[in-house]
């Protein structure tokens, strides 16, 4: 397992977001076989994507 602290940003039309998060990756034979993404503010990210 690999854990990475990240910062990501995006724009979609007039909306924008910028936040921290954590990505967790499971590797097998040097390749990513599973990945989980955790954002710092799930409600804000869902609103950005229109969910």
mmCIF file of the N, C-alpha and C atoms, coordinates in Angstrom:
data_MODEL
# 
_entry.id   MODEL 
# 
loop_
_atom_site.group_PDB 
_atom_site.id 
_atom_site.type_symbol 
_atom_site.label_atom_id 
_atom_site.label_alt_id 
_atom_site.label_comp_id 
_atom_site.label_asym_id 
_atom_site.label_entity_id 
_atom_site.label_seq_id 
_atom_site.pdbx_PDB_ins_code 
_atom_site.Cartn_x 
_atom_site.Cartn_y 
_atom_site.Cartn_z 
_atom_site.occupancy 
_atom_site.B_iso_or_equiv 
_atom_site.pdbx_formal_charge 
_atom_site.auth_seq_id 
_atom_site.auth_comp_id 
_atom_site.auth_asym_id 
_atom_site.auth_atom_id 
_atom_site.pdbx_PDB_model_num 
ATOM 1   N N  . UNK A 1 1  ? 0.848   -1.173 0.000   1.00 0.00 ? 1  UNK A N  1 
ATOM 2   C CA . UNK A 1 1  ? 0.000   0.000  0.000   1.00 0.00 ? 1  UNK A CA 1 
ATOM 3   C C  . UNK A 1 1  ? 0.892   1.235  0.000   1.00 0.00 ? 1  UNK A C  1 
ATOM 4   N N  . UNK A 1 2  ? 0.433   2.222  -0.726  1.00 0.00 ? 2  UNK A N  1 
ATOM 5   C CA . UNK A 1 2  ? 1.111   3.516  -0.784  1.00 0.00 ? 2  UNK A CA 1 
ATOM 6   C C  . UNK A 1 2  ? 0.081   4.582  -0.449  1.00 0.00 ? 2  UNK A C  1 
ATOM 7   N N  . UNK A 1 3  ? 0.458   5.516  0.404   1.00 0.00 ? 3  UNK A N  1 
ATOM 8   C CA . UNK A 1 3  ? -0.422  6.625  0.769   1.00 0.00 ? 3  UNK A CA 1 
ATOM 9   C C  . UNK A 1 3  ? 0.256   7.917  0.352   1.00 0.00 ? 3  UNK A C  1 
ATOM 10  N N  . UNK A 1 4  ? -0.487  8.776  -0.359  1.00 0.00 ? 4  UNK A N  1 
ATOM 11  C CA . UNK A 1 4  ? 0.068   10.046 -0.833  1.00 0.00 ? 4  UNK A CA 1 
ATOM 12  C C  . UNK A 1 4  ? -0.837  11.194 -0.399  1.00 0.00 ? 4  UNK A C  1 
ATOM 13  N N  . UNK A 1 5  ? -0.243  12.175 0.257   1.00 0.00 ? 5  UNK A N  1 
ATOM 14  C CA . UNK A 1 5  ? -0.958  13.409 0.585   1.00 0.00 ? 5  UNK A CA 1 
ATOM 15  C C  . UNK A 1 5  ? -0.920  14.291 -0.654  1.00 0.00 ? 5  UNK A C  1 
ATOM 16  N N  . UNK A 1 6  ? -2.076  14.779 -1.095  1.00 0.00 ? 6  UNK A N  1 
ATOM 17  C CA . UNK A 1 6  ? -2.139  15.521 -2.353  1.00 0.00 ? 6  UNK A CA 1 
ATOM 18  C C  . UNK A 1 6  ? -2.867  16.847 -2.178  1.00 0.00 ? 6  UNK A C  1 
ATOM 19  N N  . UNK A 1 7  ? -2.694  17.716 -3.146  1.00 0.00 ? 7  UNK A N  1 
ATOM 20  C CA . UNK A 1 7  ? -3.496  18.932 -3.280  1.00 0.00 ? 7  UNK A CA 1 
ATOM 21  C C  . UNK A 1 7  ? -3.970  18.949 -4.725  1.00 0.00 ? 7  UNK A C  1 
ATOM 22  N N  . UNK A 1 8  ? -5.258  19.196 -4.922  1.00 0.00 ? 8  UNK A N  1 
ATOM 23  C CA . UNK A 1 8  ? -5.771  19.214 -6.289  1.00 0.00 ? 8  UNK A CA 1 
ATOM 24  C C  . UNK A 1 8  ? -6.682  20.410 -6.483  1.00 0.00 ? 8  UNK A C  1 
ATOM 25  N N  . UNK A 1 9  ? -6.805  20.822 -7.733  1.00 0.00 ? 9  UNK A N  1 
ATOM 26  C CA . UNK A 1 9  ? -7.636  21.974 -8.085  1.00 0.00 ? 9  UNK A CA 1 
ATOM 27  C C  . UNK A 1 9  ? -8.272  21.718 -9.439  1.00 0.00 ? 9  UNK A C  1 
ATOM 28  N N  . UNK A 1 10 ? -9.407  22.363 -9.669  1.00 0.00 ? 10 UNK A N  1 
ATOM 29  C CA . UNK A 1 10 ? -10.071 22.214 -10.953 1.00 0.00 ? 10 UNK A CA 1 
ATOM 30  C C  . UNK A 1 10 ? -11.036 23.347 -11.216 1.00 0.00 ? 10 UNK A C  1 
ATOM 31  N N  . UNK A 1 11 ? -11.354 23.524 -12.488 1.00 0.00 ? 11 UNK A N  1 
ATOM 32  C CA . UNK A 1 11 ? -12.353 24.504 -12.915 1.00 0.00 ? 11 UNK A CA 1 
ATOM 33  C C  . UNK A 1 11 ? -13.359 23.790 -13.799 1.00 0.00 ? 11 UNK A C  1 
ATOM 34  N N  . UNK A 1 12 ? -14.613 24.167 -13.649 1.00 0.00 ? 12 UNK A N  1 
ATOM 35  C CA . UNK A 1 12 ? -15.692 23.602 -14.464 1.00 0.00 ? 12 UNK A CA 1 
ATOM 36  C C  . UNK A 1 12 ? -16.697 24.720 -14.683 1.00 0.00 ? 12 UNK A C  1 
ATOM 37  N N  . UNK A 1 13 ? -16.701 25.289 -15.879 1.00 0.00 ? 13 UNK A N  1 
ATOM 38  C CA . UNK A 1 13 ? -17.548 26.454 -16.133 1.00 0.00 ? 13 UNK A CA 1 
ATOM 39  C C  . UNK A 1 13 ? -17.124 27.602 -15.237 1.00 0.00 ? 13 UNK A C  1 
ATOM 40  N N  . UNK A 1 14 ? -18.058 28.152 -14.479 1.00 0.00 ? 14 UNK A N  1 
ATOM 41  C CA . UNK A 1 14 ? -17.743 29.229 -13.542 1.00 0.00 ? 14 UNK A CA 1 
ATOM 42  C C  . UNK A 1 14 ? -17.330 28.715 -12.166 1.00 0.00 ? 14 UNK A C  1 
ATOM 43  N N  . UNK A 1 15 ? -17.417 27.422 -11.939 1.00 0.00 ? 15 UNK A N  1 
ATOM 44  C CA . UNK A 1 15 ? -17.094 26.842 -10.630 1.00 0.00 ? 15 UNK A CA 1 
ATOM 45  C C  . UNK A 1 15 ? -15.616 26.470 -10.565 1.00 0.00 ? 15 UNK A C  1 
ATOM 46  N N  . UNK A 1 16 ? -15.059 26.564 -9.376  1.00 0.00 ? 16 UNK A N  1 
ATOM 47  C CA . UNK A 1 16 ? -13.681 26.116 -9.162  1.00 0.00 ? 16 UNK A CA 1 
ATOM 48  C C  . UNK A 1 16 ? -13.578 25.483 -7.781  1.00 0.00 ? 16 UNK A C  1 
ATOM 49  N N  . UNK A 1 17 ? -12.568 24.658 -7.612  1.00 0.00 ? 17 UNK A N  1 
ATOM 50  C CA . UNK A 1 17 ? -12.299 24.069 -6.304  1.00 0.00 ? 17 UNK A CA 1 
ATOM 51  C C  . UNK A 1 17 ? -10.805 23.870 -6.153  1.00 0.00 ? 17 UNK A C  1 
ATOM 52  N N  . UNK A 1 18 ? -10.373 23.860 -4.919  1.00 0.00 ? 18 UNK A N  1 
ATOM 53  C CA . UNK A 1 18 ? -8.977  23.652 -4.577  1.00 0.00 ? 18 UNK A CA 1 
ATOM 54  C C  . UNK A 1 18 ? -8.956  23.089 -3.159  1.00 0.00 ? 18 UNK A C  1 
ATOM 55  N N  . UNK A 1 19 ? -8.447  21.865 -3.002  1.00 0.00 ? 19 UNK A N  1 
ATOM 56  C CA . UNK A 1 19 ? -8.446  21.275 -1.663  1.00 0.00 ? 19 UNK A CA 1 
ATOM 57  C C  . UNK A 1 19 ? -7.386  20.193 -1.537  1.00 0.00 ? 19 UNK A C  1 
ATOM 58  N N  . UNK A 1 20 ? -7.142  19.816 -0.303  1.00 0.00 ? 20 UNK A N  1 
ATOM 59  C CA . UNK A 1 20 ? -6.209  18.740 0.002   1.00 0.00 ? 20 UNK A CA 1 
ATOM 60  C C  . UNK A 1 20 ? -6.954  17.416 0.025   1.00 0.00 ? 20 UNK A C  1 
ATOM 61  N N  . UNK A 1 21 ? -6.200  16.351 -0.085  1.00 0.00 ? 21 UNK A N  1 
ATOM 62  C CA . UNK A 1 21 ? -6.786  15.023 -0.023  1.00 0.00 ? 21 UNK A CA 1 
ATOM 63  C C  . UNK A 1 21 ? -5.714  13.976 0.214   1.00 0.00 ? 21 UNK A C  1 
ATOM 64  N N  . UNK A 1 22 ? -6.143  12.733 0.230   1.00 0.00 ? 22 UNK A N  1 
ATOM 65  C CA . UNK A 1 22 ? -5.238  11.600 0.411   1.00 0.00 ? 22 UNK A CA 1 
ATOM 66  C C  . UNK A 1 22 ? -5.615  10.539 -0.620  1.00 0.00 ? 22 UNK A C  1 
ATOM 67  N N  . UNK A 1 23 ? -4.632  10.010 -1.315  1.00 0.00 ? 23 UNK A N  1 
ATOM 68  C CA . UNK A 1 23 ? -4.830  8.897  -2.243  1.00 0.00 ? 23 UNK A CA 1 
ATOM 69  C C  . UNK A 1 23 ? -4.163  7.662  -1.643  1.00 0.00 ? 23 UNK A C  1 
ATOM 70  N N  . UNK A 1 24 ? -4.853  6.539  -1.673  1.00 0.00 ? 24 UNK A N  1 
ATOM 71  C CA . UNK A 1 24 ? -4.315  5.270  -1.189  1.00 0.00 ? 24 UNK A CA 1 
ATOM 72  C C  . UNK A 1 24 ? -4.289  4.312  -2.376  1.00 0.00 ? 24 UNK A C  1 
ATOM 73  N N  . UNK A 1 25 ? -3.128  3.749  -2.646  1.00 0.00 ? 25 UNK A N  1 
ATOM 74  C CA . UNK A 1 25 ? -2.961  2.867  -3.799  1.00 0.00 ? 25 UNK A CA 1 
ATOM 75  C C  . UNK A 1 25 ? -2.487  1.490  -3.342  1.00 0.00 ? 25 UNK A C  1 
ATOM 76  N N  . UNK A 1 26 ? -3.057  0.459  -3.951  1.00 0.00 ? 26 UNK A N  1 
ATOM 77  C CA . UNK A 1 26 ? -2.573  -0.904 -3.727  1.00 0.00 ? 26 UNK A CA 1 
ATOM 78  C C  . UNK A 1 26 ? -1.841  -1.335 -4.982  1.00 0.00 ? 26 UNK A C  1 
ATOM 79  N N  . UNK A 1 27 ? -0.612  -1.758 -4.787  1.00 0.00 ? 27 UNK A N  1 
ATOM 80  C CA . UNK A 1 27 ? 0.241   -2.154 -5.908  1.00 0.00 ? 27 UNK A CA 1 
ATOM 81  C C  . UNK A 1 27 ? 0.396   -3.671 -5.951  1.00 0.00 ? 27 UNK A C  1 
ATOM 82  N N  . UNK A 1 28 ? 0.531   -4.178 -7.164  1.00 0.00 ? 28 UNK A N  1 
ATOM 83  C CA . UNK A 1 28 ? 0.834   -5.599 -7.363  1.00 0.00 ? 28 UNK A CA 1 
ATOM 84  C C  . UNK A 1 28 ? 1.760   -5.697 -8.560  1.00 0.00 ? 28 UNK A C  1 
ATOM 85  N N  . UNK A 1 29 ? 2.893   -6.319 -8.375  1.00 0.00 ? 29 UNK A N  1 
ATOM 86  C CA . UNK A 1 29 ? 3.888   -6.464 -9.440  1.00 0.00 ? 29 UNK A CA 1 
ATOM 87  C C  . UNK A 1 29 ? 4.256   -5.110 -10.045 1.00 0.00 ? 29 UNK A C  1 
ATOM 88  N N  . UNK A 1 30 ? 4.350   -4.084 -9.192  1.00 0.00 ? 30 UNK A N  1 
ATOM 89  C CA . UNK A 1 30 ? 4.766   -2.758 -9.652  1.00 0.00 ? 30 UNK A CA 1 
ATOM 90  C C  . UNK A 1 30 ? 3.688   -1.955 -10.358 1.00 0.00 ? 30 UNK A C  1 
ATOM 91  N N  . UNK A 1 31 ? 2.444   -2.445 -10.354 1.00 0.00 ? 31 UNK A N  1 
ATOM 92  C CA . UNK A 1 31 ? 1.347   -1.736 -11.023 1.00 0.00 ? 31 UNK A CA 1 
ATOM 93  C C  . UNK A 1 31 ? 0.245   -1.419 -10.020 1.00 0.00 ? 31 UNK A C  1 
ATOM 94  N N  . UNK A 1 32 ? -0.443  -0.315 -10.252 1.00 0.00 ? 32 UNK A N  1 
ATOM 95  C CA . UNK A 1 32 ? -1.584  0.047  -9.416  1.00 0.00 ? 32 UNK A CA 1 
ATOM 96  C C  . UNK A 1 32 ? -2.750  -0.864 -9.784  1.00 0.00 ? 32 UNK A C  1 
ATOM 97  N N  . UNK A 1 33 ? -3.275  -1.589 -8.799  1.00 0.00 ? 33 UNK A N  1 
ATOM 98  C CA . UNK A 1 33 ? -4.414  -2.469 -9.055  1.00 0.00 ? 33 UNK A CA 1 
ATOM 99  C C  . UNK A 1 33 ? -5.696  -1.973 -8.378  1.00 0.00 ? 33 UNK A C  1 
ATOM 100 N N  . UNK A 1 34 ? -5.554  -1.134 -7.362  1.00 0.00 ? 34 UNK A N  1 
ATOM 101 C CA . UNK A 1 34 ? -6.707  -0.505 -6.715  1.00 0.00 ? 34 UNK A CA 1 
ATOM 102 C C  . UNK A 1 34 ? -6.288  0.873  -6.232  1.00 0.00 ? 34 UNK A C  1 
ATOM 103 N N  . UNK A 1 35 ? -7.277  1.777  -6.173  1.00 0.00 ? 35 UNK A N  1 
ATOM 104 C CA . UNK A 1 35 ? -6.981  3.138  -5.734  1.00 0.00 ? 35 UNK A CA 1 
ATOM 105 C C  . UNK A 1 35 ? -8.203  3.707  -5.042  1.00 0.00 ? 35 UNK A C  1 
ATOM 106 N N  . UNK A 1 36 ? -7.983  4.360  -3.918  1.00 0.00 ? 36 UNK A N  1 
ATOM 107 C CA . UNK A 1 36 ? -9.048  5.027  -3.178  1.00 0.00 ? 36 UNK A CA 1 
ATOM 108 C C  . UNK A 1 36 ? -8.663  6.492  -3.030  1.00 0.00 ? 36 UNK A C  1 
ATOM 109 N N  . UNK A 1 37 ? -9.614  7.387  -3.287  1.00 0.00 ? 37 UNK A N  1 
ATOM 110 C CA . UNK A 1 37 ? -9.371  8.829  -3.241  1.00 0.00 ? 37 UNK A CA 1 
ATOM 111 C C  . UNK A 1 37 ? -10.214 9.431  -2.130  1.00 0.00 ? 37 UNK A C  1 
ATOM 112 N N  . UNK A 1 38 ? -9.584  10.208 -1.261  1.00 0.00 ? 38 UNK A N  1 
ATOM 113 C CA . UNK A 1 38 ? -10.277 10.850 -0.152  1.00 0.00 ? 38 UNK A CA 1 
ATOM 114 C C  . UNK A 1 38 ? -10.030 12.351 -0.228  1.00 0.00 ? 38 UNK A C  1 
ATOM 115 N N  . UNK A 1 39 ? -11.095 13.122 -0.426  1.00 0.00 ? 39 UNK A N  1 
ATOM 116 C CA . UNK A 1 39 ? -10.945 14.576 -0.490  1.00 0.00 ? 39 UNK A CA 1 
ATOM 117 C C  . UNK A 1 39 ? -11.134 15.170 0.895   1.00 0.00 ? 39 UNK A C  1 
ATOM 118 N N  . UNK A 1 40 ? -10.570 16.355 1.101   1.00 0.00 ? 40 UNK A N  1 
ATOM 119 C CA . UNK A 1 40 ? -10.667 17.041 2.382   1.00 0.00 ? 40 UNK A CA 1 
ATOM 120 C C  . UNK A 1 40 ? -12.060 17.555 2.685   1.00 0.00 ? 40 UNK A C  1 
ATOM 121 N N  . UNK A 1 41 ? -12.884 17.749 1.653   1.00 0.00 ? 41 UNK A N  1 
ATOM 122 C CA . UNK A 1 41 ? -14.237 18.277 1.844   1.00 0.00 ? 41 UNK A CA 1 
ATOM 123 C C  . UNK A 1 41 ? -15.160 17.611 0.831   1.00 0.00 ? 41 UNK A C  1 
ATOM 124 N N  . UNK A 1 42 ? -15.706 16.484 1.200   1.00 0.00 ? 42 UNK A N  1 
ATOM 125 C CA . UNK A 1 42 ? -16.528 15.695 0.286   1.00 0.00 ? 42 UNK A CA 1 
ATOM 126 C C  . UNK A 1 42 ? -17.761 16.458 -0.191  1.00 0.00 ? 42 UNK A C  1 
ATOM 127 N N  . UNK A 1 43 ? -18.390 17.231 0.693   1.00 0.00 ? 43 UNK A N  1 
ATOM 128 C CA . UNK A 1 43 ? -19.585 17.992 0.316   1.00 0.00 ? 43 UNK A CA 1 
ATOM 129 C C  . UNK A 1 43 ? -19.245 19.018 -0.764  1.00 0.00 ? 43 UNK A C  1 
ATOM 130 N N  . UNK A 1 44 ? -18.140 19.749 -0.592  1.00 0.00 ? 44 UNK A N  1 
ATOM 131 C CA . UNK A 1 44 ? -17.731 20.752 -1.586  1.00 0.00 ? 44 UNK A CA 1 
ATOM 132 C C  . UNK A 1 44 ? -17.353 20.090 -2.909  1.00 0.00 ? 44 UNK A C  1 
ATOM 133 N N  . UNK A 1 45 ? -16.680 18.943 -2.847  1.00 0.00 ? 45 UNK A N  1 
ATOM 134 C CA . UNK A 1 45 ? -16.310 18.263 -4.094  1.00 0.00 ? 45 UNK A CA 1 
ATOM 135 C C  . UNK A 1 45 ? -17.548 17.744 -4.822  1.00 0.00 ? 45 UNK A C  1 
ATOM 136 N N  . UNK A 1 46 ? -18.494 17.172 -4.091  1.00 0.00 ? 46 UNK A N  1 
ATOM 137 C CA . UNK A 1 46 ? -19.740 16.718 -4.716  1.00 0.00 ? 46 UNK A CA 1 
ATOM 138 C C  . UNK A 1 46 ? -20.483 17.884 -5.361  1.00 0.00 ? 46 UNK A C  1 
ATOM 139 N N  . UNK A 1 47 ? -20.519 19.033 -4.689  1.00 0.00 ? 47 UNK A N  1 
ATOM 140 C CA . UNK A 1 47 ? -21.187 20.216 -5.250  1.00 0.00 ? 47 UNK A CA 1 
ATOM 141 C C  . UNK A 1 47 ? -20.493 20.661 -6.534  1.00 0.00 ? 47 UNK A C  1 
ATOM 142 N N  . UNK A 1 48 ? -19.169 20.610 -6.551  1.00 0.00 ? 48 UNK A N  1 
ATOM 143 C CA . UNK A 1 48 ? -18.408 20.992 -7.740  1.00 0.00 ? 48 UNK A CA 1 
ATOM 144 C C  . UNK A 1 48 ? -18.775 20.105 -8.928  1.00 0.00 ? 48 UNK A C  1 
ATOM 145 N N  . UNK A 1 49 ? -18.894 18.800 -8.689  1.00 0.00 ? 49 UNK A N  1 
ATOM 146 C CA . UNK A 1 49 ? -19.202 17.851 -9.759  1.00 0.00 ? 49 UNK A CA 1 
ATOM 147 C C  . UNK A 1 49 ? -20.696 17.745 -10.033 1.00 0.00 ? 49 UNK A C  1 
ATOM 148 N N  . UNK A 1 50 ? -21.512 18.486 -9.301  1.00 0.00 ? 50 UNK A N  1 
ATOM 149 C CA . UNK A 1 50 ? -22.945 18.505 -9.566  1.00 0.00 ? 50 UNK A CA 1 
ATOM 150 C C  . UNK A 1 50 ? -23.692 17.312 -9.004  1.00 0.00 ? 50 UNK A C  1 
ATOM 151 N N  . UNK A 1 51 ? -23.184 16.745 -7.917  1.00 0.00 ? 51 UNK A N  1 
ATOM 152 C CA . UNK A 1 51 ? -23.835 15.569 -7.309  1.00 0.00 ? 51 UNK A CA 1 
ATOM 153 C C  . UNK A 1 51 ? -24.682 15.995 -6.132  1.00 0.00 ? 51 UNK A C  1 
# 
